Amino acid sequence: MDRGWIKIYRSLLDWEWFDDAETVQLFIYLLVTANYEDKKWHGIVVKRGQTIIGIGSLAKRLGS
């Protein structure tokens, strides 16, 4: 299941929200689900770096 990789800088440790595990989990989830190239979804162009997800789906996916 090799779907690519992302680069995360060590300075993430200095981020003011790093001590909040749920926020870090959300941040990393959004990073790894963002498009790495432009794609179409239901006729909408979703650009590189963007993702489409609803709050309900996000909460279900992350177990909140």
Predicted model as a PDB file, atoms N, CA, C, CB and O in Angstrom, pLDDT in the B-factor column:
MODEL        1                                                                  
ATOM      1  N   MET A   1       0.827  -1.188   0.000  1.00 51.00           N  
ATOM      2  CA  MET A   1       0.000   0.000   0.000  1.00 51.00           C  
ATOM      3  C   MET A   1       0.870   1.251   0.000  1.00 51.00           C  
ATOM      4  CB  MET A   1      -0.940  -0.001   1.205  1.00 51.00           C  
ATOM      5  O   MET A   1       0.773   2.066   0.917  1.00 51.00           O  
ATOM      6  N   ASP A   2       1.699   1.413  -0.988  1.00 67.00           N  
ATOM      7  CA  ASP A   2       2.541   2.597  -1.090  1.00 67.00           C  
ATOM      8  C   ASP A   2       1.800   3.666  -1.878  1.00 67.00           C  
ATOM      9  CB  ASP A   2       3.900   2.262  -1.758  1.00 67.00           C  
ATOM     10  O   ASP A   2       1.672   3.576  -3.099  1.00 67.00           O  
ATOM     11  N   ARG A   3       1.315   4.678  -1.169  1.00 75.00           N  
ATOM     12  CA  ARG A   3       0.586   5.762  -1.821  1.00 75.00           C  
ATOM     13  C   ARG A   3       1.366   7.068  -1.760  1.00 75.00           C  
ATOM     14  CB  ARG A   3      -0.784   5.943  -1.176  1.00 75.00           C  
ATOM     15  O   ARG A   3       0.790   8.149  -1.874  1.00 75.00           O  
ATOM     16  N   GLY A   4       2.660   6.965  -1.584  1.00 85.00           N  
ATOM     17  CA  GLY A   4       3.482   8.163  -1.557  1.00 85.00           C  
ATOM     18  C   GLY A   4       3.868   8.556  -0.143  1.00 85.00           C  
ATOM     19  O   GLY A   4       3.652   7.808   0.810  1.00 85.00           O  
ATOM     20  N   TRP A   5       4.438   9.730  -0.028  1.00 89.00           N  
ATOM     21  CA  TRP A   5       4.923  10.201   1.254  1.00 89.00           C  
ATOM     22  C   TRP A   5       4.727  11.699   1.349  1.00 89.00           C  
ATOM     23  CB  TRP A   5       6.398   9.833   1.454  1.00 89.00           C  
ATOM     24  O   TRP A   5       4.467  12.368   0.349  1.00 89.00           O  
ATOM     25  N   ILE A   6       4.854  12.223   2.570  1.00 91.00           N  
ATOM     26  CA  ILE A   6       4.836  13.666   2.789  1.00 91.00           C  
ATOM     27  C   ILE A   6       6.048  14.021   3.634  1.00 91.00           C  
ATOM     28  CB  ILE A   6       3.506  14.129   3.480  1.00 91.00           C  
ATOM     29  O   ILE A   6       6.577  13.185   4.366  1.00 91.00           O  
ATOM     30  N   LYS A   7       6.469  15.239   3.528  1.00 92.00           N  
ATOM     31  CA  LYS A   7       7.599  15.725   4.321  1.00 92.00           C  
ATOM     32  C   LYS A   7       7.038  16.531   5.493  1.00 92.00           C  
ATOM     33  CB  LYS A   7       8.584  16.597   3.449  1.00 92.00           C  
ATOM     34  O   LYS A   7       6.225  17.435   5.301  1.00 92.00           O  
ATOM     35  N   ILE A   8       7.473  16.201   6.692  1.00 94.00           N  
ATOM     36  CA  ILE A   8       7.072  16.957   7.879  1.00 94.00           C  
ATOM     37  C   ILE A   8       8.345  17.464   8.557  1.00 94.00           C  
ATOM     38  CB  ILE A   8       6.210  16.073   8.865  1.00 94.00           C  
ATOM     39  O   ILE A   8       9.236  16.688   8.901  1.00 94.00           O  
ATOM     40  N   TYR A   9       8.408  18.762   8.737  1.00 95.00           N  
ATOM     41  CA  TYR A   9       9.576  19.356   9.377  1.00 95.00           C  
ATOM     42  C   TYR A   9       9.562  19.112  10.884  1.00 95.00           C  
ATOM     43  CB  TYR A   9       9.633  20.857   9.087  1.00 95.00           C  
ATOM     44  O   TYR A   9       8.499  19.069  11.504  1.00 95.00           O  
ATOM     45  N   ARG A  10      10.729  18.956  11.457  1.00 96.00           N  
ATOM     46  CA  ARG A  10      10.843  18.745  12.902  1.00 96.00           C  
ATOM     47  C   ARG A  10      10.350  19.944  13.699  1.00 96.00           C  
ATOM     48  CB  ARG A  10      12.284  18.445  13.272  1.00 96.00           C  
ATOM     49  O   ARG A  10      10.027  19.819  14.881  1.00 96.00           O  
ATOM     50  N   SER A  11      10.292  21.089  13.066  1.00 97.00           N  
ATOM     51  CA  SER A  11       9.793  22.281  13.759  1.00 97.00           C  
ATOM     52  C   SER A  11       8.317  22.140  14.138  1.00 97.00           C  
ATOM     53  CB  SER A  11       9.988  23.521  12.883  1.00 97.00           C  
ATOM     54  O   SER A  11       7.789  22.973  14.874  1.00 97.00           O  
ATOM     55  N   LEU A  12       7.647  21.095  13.643  1.00 96.00           N  
ATOM     56  CA  LEU A  12       6.287  20.802  14.073  1.00 96.00           C  
ATOM     57  C   LEU A  12       6.245  20.657  15.598  1.00 96.00           C  
ATOM     58  CB  LEU A  12       5.761  19.516  13.386  1.00 96.00           C  
ATOM     59  O   LEU A  12       5.240  20.976  16.234  1.00 96.00           O  
ATOM     60  N   LEU A  13       7.335  20.178  16.166  1.00 96.00           N  
ATOM     61  CA  LEU A  13       7.422  20.026  17.620  1.00 96.00           C  
ATOM     62  C   LEU A  13       7.305  21.366  18.345  1.00 96.00           C  
ATOM     63  CB  LEU A  13       8.736  19.350  17.996  1.00 96.00           C  
ATOM     64  O   LEU A  13       6.918  21.401  19.513  1.00 96.00           O  
ATOM     65  N   ASP A  14       7.632  22.460  17.674  1.00 97.00           N  
ATOM     66  CA  ASP A  14       7.576  23.793  18.273  1.00 97.00           C  
ATOM     67  C   ASP A  14       6.226  24.473  18.076  1.00 97.00           C  
ATOM     68  CB  ASP A  14       8.665  24.660  17.693  1.00 97.00           C  
ATOM     69  O   ASP A  14       6.003  25.566  18.598  1.00 97.00           O  
ATOM     70  N   TRP A  15       5.326  23.844  17.331  1.00 96.00           N  
ATOM     71  CA  TRP A  15       4.019  24.409  17.035  1.00 96.00           C  
ATOM     72  C   TRP A  15       3.222  24.552  18.323  1.00 96.00           C  
ATOM     73  CB  TRP A  15       3.259  23.533  16.016  1.00 96.00           C  
ATOM     74  O   TRP A  15       3.223  23.635  19.145  1.00 96.00           O  
ATOM     75  N   GLU A  16       2.545  25.671  18.520  1.00 97.00           N  
ATOM     76  CA  GLU A  16       1.814  25.923  19.757  1.00 97.00           C  
ATOM     77  C   GLU A  16       0.701  24.916  20.033  1.00 97.00           C  
ATOM     78  CB  GLU A  16       1.235  27.295  19.720  1.00 97.00           C  
ATOM     79  O   GLU A  16       0.294  24.764  21.185  1.00 97.00           O  
ATOM     80  N   TRP A  17       0.199  24.230  19.018  1.00 97.00           N  
ATOM     81  CA  TRP A  17      -0.875  23.248  19.184  1.00 97.00           C  
ATOM     82  C   TRP A  17      -0.344  21.824  19.299  1.00 97.00           C  
ATOM     83  CB  TRP A  17      -1.844  23.337  18.020  1.00 97.00           C  
ATOM     84  O   TRP A  17      -1.136  20.888  19.402  1.00 97.00           O  
ATOM     85  N   PHE A  18       0.960  21.637  19.285  1.00 97.00           N  
ATOM     86  CA  PHE A  18       1.522  20.282  19.273  1.00 97.00           C  
ATOM     87  C   PHE A  18       1.146  19.468  20.506  1.00 97.00           C  
ATOM     88  CB  PHE A  18       3.025  20.353  19.162  1.00 97.00           C  
ATOM     89  O   PHE A  18       1.093  18.240  20.436  1.00 97.00           O  
ATOM     90  N   ASP A  19       0.887  20.121  21.621  1.00 97.00           N  
ATOM     91  CA  ASP A  19       0.535  19.389  22.842  1.00 97.00           C  
ATOM     92  C   ASP A  19      -0.914  18.894  22.854  1.00 97.00           C  
ATOM     93  CB  ASP A  19       0.770  20.270  24.046  1.00 97.00           C  
ATOM     94  O   ASP A  19      -1.321  18.189  23.778  1.00 97.00           O  
ATOM     95  N   ASP A  20      -1.691  19.262  21.831  1.00 97.00           N  
ATOM     96  CA  ASP A  20      -3.079  18.799  21.706  1.00 97.00           C  
ATOM     97  C   ASP A  20      -3.111  17.666  20.683  1.00 97.00           C  
ATOM     98  CB  ASP A  20      -4.044  19.974  21.280  1.00 97.00           C  
ATOM     99  O   ASP A  20      -3.101  17.910  19.476  1.00 97.00           O  
ATOM    100  N   ALA A  21      -3.148  16.434  21.170  1.00 95.00           N  
ATOM    101  CA  ALA A  21      -3.041  15.252  20.304  1.00 95.00           C  
ATOM    102  C   ALA A  21      -4.124  15.205  19.229  1.00 95.00           C  
ATOM    103  CB  ALA A  21      -3.111  13.993  21.141  1.00 95.00           C  
ATOM    104  O   ALA A  21      -3.845  14.800  18.100  1.00 95.00           O  
ATOM    105  N   GLU A  22      -5.348  15.608  19.553  1.00 94.00           N  
ATOM    106  CA  GLU A  22      -6.427  15.576  18.562  1.00 94.00           C  
ATOM    107  C   GLU A  22      -6.178  16.561  17.434  1.00 94.00           C  
ATOM    108  CB  GLU A  22      -7.764  15.879  19.222  1.00 94.00           C  
ATOM    109  O   GLU A  22      -6.470  16.266  16.275  1.00 94.00           O  
ATOM    110  N   THR A  23      -5.639  17.731  17.764  1.00 95.00           N  
ATOM    111  CA  THR A  23      -5.335  18.727  16.733  1.00 95.00           C  
ATOM    112  C   THR A  23      -4.223  18.233  15.819  1.00 95.00           C  
ATOM    113  CB  THR A  23      -4.937  20.064  17.375  1.00 95.00           C  
ATOM    114  O   THR A  23      -4.288  18.413  14.603  1.00 95.00           O  
ATOM    115  N   VAL A  24      -3.209  17.617  16.398  1.00 96.00           N  
ATOM    116  CA  VAL A  24      -2.106  17.077  15.600  1.00 96.00           C  
ATOM    117  C   VAL A  24      -2.617  15.954  14.700  1.00 96.00           C  
ATOM    118  CB  VAL A  24      -0.963  16.562  16.515  1.00 96.00           C  
ATOM    119  O   VAL A  24      -2.228  15.869  13.535  1.00 96.00           O  
ATOM    120  N   GLN A  25      -3.485  15.090  15.232  1.00 95.00           N  
ATOM    121  CA  GLN A  25      -4.059  14.016  14.425  1.00 95.00           C  
ATOM    122  C   GLN A  25      -4.851  14.588  13.253  1.00 95.00           C  
ATOM    123  CB  GLN A  25      -4.958  13.116  15.288  1.00 95.00           C  
ATOM    124  O   GLN A  25      -4.719  14.109  12.127  1.00 95.00           O  
ATOM    125  N   LEU A  26      -5.663  15.597  13.503  1.00 95.00           N  
ATOM    126  CA  LEU A  26      -6.432  16.249  12.447  1.00 95.00           C  
ATOM    127  C   LEU A  26      -5.500  16.858  11.401  1.00 95.00           C  
ATOM    128  CB  LEU A  26      -7.350  17.333  13.039  1.00 95.00           C  
ATOM    129  O   LEU A  26      -5.711  16.676  10.202  1.00 95.00           O  
ATOM    130  N   PHE A  27      -4.486  17.568  11.841  1.00 96.00           N  
ATOM    131  CA  PHE A  27      -3.538  18.207  10.939  1.00 96.00           C  
ATOM    132  C   PHE A  27      -2.855  17.181  10.032  1.00 96.00           C  
ATOM    133  CB  PHE A  27      -2.492  18.983  11.739  1.00 96.00           C  
ATOM    134  O   PHE A  27      -2.770  17.376   8.820  1.00 96.00           O  
ATOM    135  N   ILE A  28      -2.374  16.096  10.621  1.00 95.00           N  
ATOM    136  CA  ILE A  28      -1.687  15.067   9.834  1.00 95.00           C  
ATOM    137  C   ILE A  28      -2.668  14.365   8.897  1.00 95.00           C  
ATOM    138  CB  ILE A  28      -1.007  14.038  10.762  1.00 95.00           C  
ATOM    139  O   ILE A  28      -2.314  14.061   7.758  1.00 95.00           O  
ATOM    140  N   TYR A  29      -3.892  14.101   9.353  1.00 95.00           N  
ATOM    141  CA  TYR A  29      -4.897  13.487   8.490  1.00 95.00           C  
ATOM    142  C   TYR A  29      -5.152  14.358   7.260  1.00 95.00           C  
ATOM    143  CB  TYR A  29      -6.208  13.259   9.266  1.00 95.00           C  
ATOM    144  O   TYR A  29      -5.203  13.857   6.136  1.00 95.00           O  
ATOM    145  N   LEU A  30      -5.310  15.665   7.481  1.00 95.00           N  
ATOM    146  CA  LEU A  30      -5.546  16.571   6.355  1.00 95.00           C  
ATOM    147  C   LEU A  30      -4.340  16.626   5.420  1.00 95.00           C  
ATOM    148  CB  LEU A  30      -5.874  17.975   6.864  1.00 95.00           C  
ATOM    149  O   LEU A  30      -4.506  16.714   4.204  1.00 95.00           O  
ATOM    150  N   LEU A  31      -3.129  16.573   5.976  1.00 94.00           N  
ATOM    151  CA  LEU A  31      -1.932  16.558   5.134  1.00 94.00           C  
ATOM    152  C   LEU A  31      -1.893  15.329   4.232  1.00 94.00           C  
ATOM    153  CB  LEU A  31      -0.679  16.603   6.001  1.00 94.00           C  
ATOM    154  O   LEU A  31      -1.607  15.443   3.040  1.00 94.00           O  
ATOM    155  N   VAL A  32      -2.179  14.154   4.795  1.00 93.00           N  
ATOM    156  CA  VAL A  32      -2.039  12.921   4.009  1.00 93.00           C  
ATOM    157  C   VAL A  32      -3.215  12.682   3.073  1.00 93.00           C  
ATOM    158  CB  VAL A  32      -1.888  11.736   4.933  1.00 93.00           C  
ATOM    159  O   VAL A  32      -3.103  11.882   2.144  1.00 93.00           O  
ATOM    160  N   THR A  33      -4.350  13.362   3.297  1.00 93.00           N  
ATOM    161  CA  THR A  33      -5.483  13.193   2.390  1.00 93.00           C  
ATOM    162  C   THR A  33      -5.578  14.282   1.333  1.00 93.00           C  
ATOM    163  CB  THR A  33      -6.755  13.158   3.175  1.00 93.00           C  
ATOM    164  O   THR A  33      -6.399  14.185   0.421  1.00 93.00           O  
ATOM    165  N   ALA A  34      -4.761  15.304   1.438  1.00 94.00           N  
ATOM    166  CA  ALA A  34      -4.774  16.372   0.434  1.00 94.00           C  
ATOM    167  C   ALA A  34      -4.278  15.832  -0.911  1.00 94.00           C  
ATOM    168  CB  ALA A  34      -3.896  17.571   0.894  1.00 94.00           C  
ATOM    169  O   ALA A  34      -3.401  14.969  -0.964  1.00 94.00           O  
ATOM    170  N   ASN A  35      -4.852  16.354  -1.985  1.00 93.00           N  
ATOM    171  CA  ASN A  35      -4.437  15.940  -3.330  1.00 93.00           C  
ATOM    172  C   ASN A  35      -2.983  16.293  -3.585  1.00 93.00           C  
ATOM    173  CB  ASN A  35      -5.325  16.593  -4.392  1.00 93.00           C  
ATOM    174  O   ASN A  35      -2.510  17.354  -3.177  1.00 93.00           O  
ATOM    175  N   TYR A  36      -2.282  15.404  -4.257  1.00 91.00           N  
ATOM    176  CA  TYR A  36      -0.916  15.697  -4.674  1.00 91.00           C  
ATOM    177  C   TYR A  36      -0.876  16.153  -6.131  1.00 91.00           C  
ATOM    178  CB  TYR A  36      -0.024  14.467  -4.478  1.00 91.00           C  
ATOM    179  O   TYR A  36       0.173  16.539  -6.647  1.00 91.00           O  
ATOM    180  N   GLU A  37      -2.038  16.100  -6.781  1.00 92.00           N  
ATOM    181  CA  GLU A  37      -2.194  16.629  -8.141  1.00 92.00           C  
ATOM    182  C   GLU A  37      -3.653  17.033  -8.308  1.00 92.00           C  
ATOM    183  CB  GLU A  37      -1.763  15.572  -9.236  1.00 92.00           C  
ATOM    184  O   GLU A  37      -4.518  16.556  -7.574  1.00 92.00           O  
ATOM    185  N   ASP A  38      -3.931  17.915  -9.275  1.00 96.00           N  
ATOM    186  CA  ASP A  38      -5.305  18.325  -9.535  1.00 96.00           C  
ATOM    187  C   ASP A  38      -6.133  17.119  -9.978  1.00 96.00           C  
ATOM    188  CB  ASP A  38      -5.349  19.439 -10.608  1.00 96.00           C  
ATOM    189  O   ASP A  38      -5.673  16.304 -10.778  1.00 96.00           O  
ATOM    190  N   LYS A  39      -7.353  17.010  -9.455  1.00 95.00           N  
ATOM    191  CA  LYS A  39      -8.265  15.929  -9.825  1.00 95.00           C  
ATOM    192  C   LYS A  39      -9.671  16.486  -9.901  1.00 95.00           C  
ATOM    193  CB  LYS A  39      -8.191  14.752  -8.813  1.00 95.00           C  
ATOM    194  O   LYS A  39      -9.970  17.527  -9.315  1.00 95.00           O  
ATOM    195  N   LYS A  40     -10.538  15.787 -10.628  1.00 96.00           N  
ATOM    196  CA  LYS A  40     -11.942  16.167 -10.683  1.00 96.00           C  
ATOM    197  C   LYS A  40     -12.744  15.267  -9.765  1.00 96.00           C  
ATOM    198  CB  LYS A  40     -12.480  16.092 -12.124  1.00 96.00           C  
ATOM    199  O   LYS A  40     -12.497  14.064  -9.677  1.00 96.00           O  
ATOM    200  N   TRP A  41     -13.718  15.874  -9.076  1.00 94.00           N  
ATOM    201  CA  TRP A  41     -14.632  15.144  -8.208  1.00 94.00           C  
ATOM    202  C   TRP A  41     -16.024  15.709  -8.436  1.00 94.00           C  
ATOM    203  CB  TRP A  41     -14.211  15.248  -6.700  1.00 94.00           C  
ATOM    204  O   TRP A  41     -16.289  16.862  -8.099  1.00 94.00           O  
ATOM    205  N   HIS A  42     -16.897  14.921  -8.995  1.00 95.00           N  
ATOM    206  CA  HIS A  42     -18.266  15.335  -9.308  1.00 95.00           C  
ATOM    207  C   HIS A  42     -18.282  16.624 -10.136  1.00 95.00           C  
ATOM    208  CB  HIS A  42     -19.070  15.530  -8.014  1.00 95.00           C  
ATOM    209  O   HIS A  42     -19.101  17.512  -9.901  1.00 95.00           O  
ATOM    210  N   GLY A  43     -17.387  16.712 -11.087  1.00 95.00           N  
ATOM    211  CA  GLY A  43     -17.322  17.871 -11.971  1.00 95.00           C  
ATOM    212  C   GLY A  43     -16.608  19.081 -11.401  1.00 95.00           C  
ATOM    213  O   GLY A  43     -16.507  20.109 -12.072  1.00 95.00           O  
ATOM    214  N   ILE A  44     -16.114  18.981 -10.189  1.00 94.00           N  
ATOM    215  CA  ILE A  44     -15.400  20.088  -9.540  1.00 94.00           C  
ATOM    216  C   ILE A  44     -13.911  19.783  -9.561  1.00 94.00           C  
ATOM    217  CB  ILE A  44     -15.902  20.309  -8.072  1.00 94.00           C  
ATOM    218  O   ILE A  44     -13.498  18.676  -9.215  1.00 94.00           O  
ATOM    219  N   VAL A  45     -13.104  20.753  -9.963  1.00 97.00           N  
ATOM    220  CA  VAL A  45     -11.659  20.569  -9.935  1.00 97.00           C  
ATOM    221  C   VAL A  45     -11.177  20.803  -8.511  1.00 97.00           C  
ATOM    222  CB  VAL A  45     -10.942  21.529 -10.938  1.00 97.00           C  
ATOM    223  O   VAL A  45     -11.344  21.887  -7.952  1.00 97.00           O  
ATOM    224  N   VAL A  46     -10.579  19.773  -7.939  1.00 97.00           N  
ATOM    225  CA  VAL A  46      -9.986  19.865  -6.606  1.00 97.00           C  
ATOM    226  C   VAL A  46      -8.482  19.950  -6.834  1.00 97.00           C  
ATOM    227  CB  VAL A  46     -10.384  18.625  -5.674  1.00 97.00           C  
ATOM    228  O   VAL A  46      -7.859  18.999  -7.307  1.00 97.00           O  
ATOM    229  N   LYS A  47      -7.920  21.080  -6.497  1.00 97.00           N  
ATOM    230  CA  LYS A  47      -6.525  21.351  -6.822  1.00 97.00           C  
ATOM    231  C   LYS A  47      -5.555  20.651  -5.877  1.00 97.00           C  
ATOM    232  CB  LYS A  47      -6.273  22.835  -6.794  1.00 97.00           C  
ATOM    233  O   LYS A  47      -5.919  20.174  -4.802  1.00 97.00           O  
ATOM    234  N   ARG A  48      -4.322  20.613  -6.322  1.00 95.00           N  
ATOM    235  CA  ARG A  48      -3.232  20.080  -5.511  1.00 95.00           C  
ATOM    236  C   ARG A  48      -3.223  20.810  -4.163  1.00 95.00           C  
ATOM    237  CB  ARG A  48      -1.854  20.235  -6.246  1.00 95.00           C  
ATOM    238  O   ARG A  48      -3.312  22.037  -4.111  1.00 95.00           O  
ATOM    239  N   GLY A  49      -3.115  20.048  -3.084  1.00 94.00           N  
ATOM    240  CA  GLY A  49      -3.098  20.635  -1.745  1.00 94.00           C  
ATOM    241  C   GLY A  49      -4.474  20.783  -1.121  1.00 94.00           C  
ATOM    242  O   GLY A  49      -4.586  21.144   0.050  1.00 94.00           O  
ATOM    243  N   GLN A  50      -5.533  20.507  -1.895  1.00 96.00           N  
ATOM    244  CA  GLN A  50      -6.884  20.617  -1.371  1.00 96.00           C  
ATOM    245  C   GLN A  50      -7.471  19.238  -1.126  1.00 96.00           C  
ATOM    246  CB  GLN A  50      -7.769  21.411  -2.328  1.00 96.00           C  
ATOM    247  O   GLN A  50      -6.998  18.242  -1.673  1.00 96.00           O  
ATOM    248  N   THR A  51      -8.509  19.192  -0.299  1.00 94.00           N  
ATOM    249  CA  THR A  51      -9.270  17.970  -0.065  1.00 94.00           C  
ATOM    250  C   THR A  51     -10.715  18.361   0.161  1.00 94.00           C  
ATOM    251  CB  THR A  51      -8.707  17.161   1.147  1.00 94.00           C  
ATOM    252  O   THR A  51     -11.007  19.502   0.519  1.00 94.00           O  
ATOM    253  N   ILE A  52     -11.611  17.427  -0.046  1.00 94.00           N  
ATOM    254  CA  ILE A  52     -13.028  17.666   0.212  1.00 94.00           C  
ATOM    255  C   ILE A  52     -13.485  16.639   1.226  1.00 94.00           C  
ATOM    256  CB  ILE A  52     -13.882  17.588  -1.100  1.00 94.00           C  
ATOM    257  O   ILE A  52     -13.367  15.434   1.004  1.00 94.00           O  
ATOM    258  N   ILE A  53     -14.010  17.128   2.351  1.00 93.00           N  
ATOM    259  CA  ILE A  53     -14.550  16.244   3.380  1.00 93.00           C  
ATOM    260  C   ILE A  53     -15.503  17.059   4.247  1.00 93.00           C  
ATOM    261  CB  ILE A  53     -13.407  15.600   4.244  1.00 93.00           C  
ATOM    262  O   ILE A  53     -15.248  18.229   4.531  1.00 93.00           O  
ATOM    263  N   GLY A  54     -16.581  16.447   4.656  1.00 93.00           N  
ATOM    264  CA  GLY A  54     -17.541  17.109   5.531  1.00 93.00           C  
ATOM    265  C   GLY A  54     -17.150  16.919   6.987  1.00 93.00           C  
ATOM    266  O   GLY A  54     -16.383  16.015   7.321  1.00 93.00           O  
ATOM    267  N   ILE A  55     -17.672  17.763   7.836  1.00 94.00           N  
ATOM    268  CA  ILE A  55     -17.349  17.690   9.258  1.00 94.00           C  
ATOM    269  C   ILE A  55     -17.799  16.357   9.850  1.00 94.00           C  
ATOM    270  CB  ILE A  55     -18.003  18.853  10.016  1.00 94.00           C  
ATOM    271  O   ILE A  55     -17.084  15.762  10.657  1.00 94.00           O  
ATOM    272  N   GLY A  56     -18.983  15.887   9.451  1.00 94.00           N  
ATOM    273  CA  GLY A  56     -19.475  14.603   9.958  1.00 94.00           C  
ATOM    274  C   GLY A  56     -18.574  13.449   9.568  1.00 94.00           C  
ATOM    275  O   GLY A  56     -18.251  12.597  10.396  1.00 94.00           O  
ATOM    276  N   SER A  57     -18.164  13.420   8.297  1.00 94.00           N  
ATOM    277  CA  SER A  57     -17.261  12.365   7.822  1.00 94.00           C  
ATOM    278  C   SER A  57     -15.909  12.447   8.508  1.00 94.00           C  
ATOM    279  CB  SER A  57     -17.080  12.457   6.307  1.00 94.00           C  
ATOM    280  O   SER A  57     -15.306  11.428   8.844  1.00 94.00           O  
ATOM    281  N   LEU A  58     -15.448  13.654   8.708  1.00 94.00           N  
ATOM    282  CA  LEU A  58     -14.162  13.855   9.374  1.00 94.00           C  
ATOM    283  C   LEU A  58     -14.217  13.351  10.822  1.00 94.00           C  
ATOM    284  CB  LEU A  58     -13.768  15.349   9.340  1.00 94.00           C  
ATOM    285  O   LEU A  58     -13.303  12.667  11.282  1.00 94.00           O  
ATOM    286  N   ALA A  59     -15.277  13.691  11.519  1.00 93.00           N  
ATOM    287  CA  ALA A  59     -15.424  13.246  12.909  1.00 93.00           C  
ATOM    288  C   ALA A  59     -15.524  11.728  12.981  1.00 93.00           C  
ATOM    289  CB  ALA A  59     -16.663  13.888  13.555  1.00 93.00           C  
ATOM    290  O   ALA A  59     -14.932  11.106  13.863  1.00 93.00           O  
ATOM    291  N   LYS A  60     -16.276  11.129  12.050  1.00 94.00           N  
ATOM    292  CA  LYS A  60     -16.409   9.669  12.029  1.00 94.00           C  
ATOM    293  C   LYS A  60     -15.073   9.013  11.739  1.00 94.00           C  
ATOM    294  CB  LYS A  60     -17.445   9.235  10.985  1.00 94.00           C  
ATOM    295  O   LYS A  60     -14.704   8.034  12.389  1.00 94.00           O  
ATOM    296  N   ARG A  61     -14.343   9.546  10.765  1.00 93.00           N  
ATOM    297  CA  ARG A  61     -13.053   8.984  10.369  1.00 93.00           C  
ATOM    298  C   ARG A  61     -12.015   9.053  11.497  1.00 93.00           C  
ATOM    299  CB  ARG A  61     -12.529   9.715   9.142  1.00 93.00           C  
ATOM    300  O   ARG A  61     -11.210   8.138  11.669  1.00 93.00           O  
ATOM    301  N   LEU A  62     -12.047  10.150  12.260  1.00 93.00           N  
ATOM    302  CA  LEU A  62     -11.063  10.342  13.317  1.00 93.00           C  
ATOM    303  C   LEU A  62     -11.569   9.878  14.682  1.00 93.00           C  
ATOM    304  CB  LEU A  62     -10.668  11.796  13.389  1.00 93.00           C  
ATOM    305  O   LEU A  62     -10.865   9.990  15.686  1.00 93.00           O  
ATOM    306  N   GLY A  63     -12.789   9.360  14.708  1.00 90.00           N  
ATOM    307  CA  GLY A  63     -13.308   8.800  15.947  1.00 90.00           C  
ATOM    308  C   GLY A  63     -13.724   9.807  16.994  1.00 90.00           C  
ATOM    309  O   GLY A  63     -13.668   9.526  18.191  1.00 90.00           O  
ATOM    310  N   SER A  64     -14.142  10.978  16.549  1.00 72.00           N  
ATOM    311  CA  SER A  64     -14.563  12.011  17.517  1.00 72.00           C  
ATOM    312  C   SER A  64     -16.048  12.009  17.707  1.00 72.00           C  
ATOM    313  CB  SER A  64     -14.116  13.389  17.070  1.00 72.00           C  
ATOM    314  O   SER A  64     -16.572  12.809  18.482  1.00 72.00           O  
TER     315      SER A  64                                                      
ENDMDL                                                                          
END                                                                             
